[in-house]
Amino acid sequence: MQLSLVRVEAAGRLKKVQPSGIRRMFSQTNNIPNVISLRLGEPDFSPPPHVLEALKEALDEGKTHYTPTAGVPELLEALAKKAKKD
């Protein structure tokens, strides 16, 4: 079987599409030292074991959907308590 490549031209109107705000922000943070990039959902480090265990528990509990835009209430409460304590 022989494969052949076909060149495809994008529609001209696609050249007028502006990057979204989040894409502009990502490009602005590319060269800032010590910024952890999560833009593609692929961190450049392996999660620690306790995070993997929490993930397994969440999956077992059926937590497989996107979180609310405002955040997970329990997590927000825990973060607020920690910030107040610290």
N, C-alpha and C positions, 0 to 999 in steps of 0.2 A: 504494500500500500504506500502510495506517495502522497505526502501532504503538500499543499501549496498555500502560500500566504496571500492574503488579499488586503490591499490597503483600503482603509475606510476613512472617509473624510467626515468630520463632525459638521453638523449643520451650522451655518454662519451665525445664527442667533445664539448659539452656545457661547460664542466669544464675548457676548455682551453680559453674560451672567456674572455678577459680582460675588466674591467669596462671602460667606456668612460671617457674622460677627465673631462666632466661636473660632472659625478658621483664621480670621485676622489675628485674634488673640494668640492662638497657637503659634503662628509664624512670628509674632513679636517676642515670644518667650523662648524661641529656639536657642538663642545664644546667651541666655542668662545662667550663670553658674549655679549649681545646687538646686535647680528646678527639676523635679521629677515629672517626666512627661507621661501623662495618662491618656493622651489624645486619641490613640488608636486602641485603647483598651488592652494594651500589651505592655505591662511594666518591664523594666530592664533588670528585674531581680525576682528571685523566687520567694513566694510567701513563706513566712515562718510557720512552723508546725501548728501552733495554736490557732492561726488564721485558717489553715486548711481544715482543722477539726471543726471550727465554727461553721465553715462553709458546708462541710458534710452534714452537720446537724441541720442547718438551714434547708438544705436540699431535701433531707429526710422529712422535714416539717412542711414541705410543699412550697417553700418560699422561692419560687422560680420566675417571678414576674418583676417588672420594673418597679422601683420604689416610687413613692410620691415625690413630686417635684420639690416640695418644701422639705423633704427629708423624712426619715423614719422617726416617729415621735419618741420611741424608747431611746434611740441613739442620741437624739437632740437633748433629751433630758439628762442622759448620762454625761454627755459632753459639757452641759451647763454646770452640773454638779462638780465635775472635775475642774473646770475653769474657776469656779467659785472657791474650791478648796485650794487650788494652787495659787 
